[in-house]
Amino acid sequence: MANNDQTPDPEVTTTTTSTISTTSTISNDEATTNTNSNIRTYQGITYDMNDPKYQGLSKNALKRLLKEEVWNATRNERNKYQKEKKKRKSAERRKLIQEGVIPPPPPKRQKTEIEPSSVRVVMDCSFTSYMHDTENKSLQAQLVRCHSANRAGLHPMQITVTSFDDTLKDIFEKKTPTFTNWKNIEFTKDSYLDKFDKSNLVYLSADSDNVVRELEDDKVYIIGGIVDKNRHKGLCHNKATEQGIATAALPIGEYLQMASRKVLTVNHVYEIMIKWLETRNWEKAFLEIIPGRKLKESKLIGDENQEEEEVNEVTTSSSTDNNDISNKNDEDNKEDKEEEQ
Ligand SMILES: C[S@@+](CC[C@H](N)C(=O)[O-])C[C@H]1O[C@@H](n2cnc3c(N)ncnc32)[C@H](O)[C@@H]1O
């Protein structure tokens, strides 16, 4: 039976050609010439308005359902494309390593070396409505980096991504569909308040007057999942204070006199934590993780010989193992730009 209430949205009826079809096997040509019948097309999918699953749906609901069907029907193509892209990128990377343009990756860790940490981390992703689309995408990319750092770390932490809503979920499904299988990371719609004892929570925030001395085993450190170029100043700190949760800043000010703001990206905060667990040395962790661009005009604190020099011109004699900060290469800076969006 025709459903005359459901005149398809003009956007919904398209003439894109494709072999994908849903319940109807009618060809696309037929569908487009058959506009007075109940056969319609949407992005190459032909569908029959008489099909019970389409009946009674509003234009928007119909569009959503069709979109989902297109998405599912093109999964194999997408995966194939992603695989090829990954292969191409690895080949390019191998070539750059061979040519000495970029350094080779650090050797893979032996499984026996890895000792999971009992420090826990929450990524509070309740801020998607504060961000533009590109910022939400950047957040997803930063979370992927956290996961990579966790995998590469000697002491991986257990991560809980809380308030994981559909906005972020959709991006993950599109960009990294295997995320549900990742180890040591849980995604939940729940808030951290539903998952953990309040007394163990510490919200990390550059705005806090408290400073983290060490990462403690029984604590759950919350990182605000937001990419905002600090447009929403004090947002996370205010939230934590209102909820009666302890807050603390990383001890950056004790090691570095930063020329720019001390607010770091989600992944840099996470990577610093992972590095600290490995080295128990904040200075080393900051110098290795904070991007060269940010360190460029900073000064190391407490090193009299170097006090007047710019950190990026210095080879530190302390725990940085002659780590010349200026060696943080262009690649590093390029990545930071992408992350900071
Ligand atoms: C890009 S920042 C968010 C800035 C945001 N306007 C806010 O209200 O905090 C992302 C998160 O990284 C963590 N973070 C960034 N810099 C930090 C610092 N210096 N000390 C502790 N945590 C920091 C915080 O958890 C913060 O919420």
The ligand as an ORCA input file, in Angstrom:
! r2SCAN-3c Opt
* xyz 0 1
  C      42.596     21.290     26.174
  S      42.491     21.057     27.892
  C      40.926     21.769     28.263
  C      40.906     23.239     28.448
  C      39.584     23.675     28.967
  N      39.276     25.010     28.580
  C      39.442     23.503     30.479
  O      38.450     23.974     30.990
  O      40.271     22.858     31.116
  C      42.109     19.369     28.046
  C      42.301     18.761     29.393
  O      43.681     18.457     29.595
  C      44.004     18.537     30.978
  N      45.082     19.516     31.128
  C      45.567     20.361     30.186
  N      46.595     21.066     30.676
  C      46.788     20.649     31.946
  C      47.701     20.994     32.982
  N      48.650     21.893     32.789
  N      47.578     20.362     34.170
  C      46.620     19.422     34.377
  N      45.751     19.054     33.436
  C      45.811     19.660     32.237
  C      42.748     18.933     31.694
  O      42.125     17.788     32.203
  C      41.927     19.568     30.602
  O      40.580     19.505     30.888
*
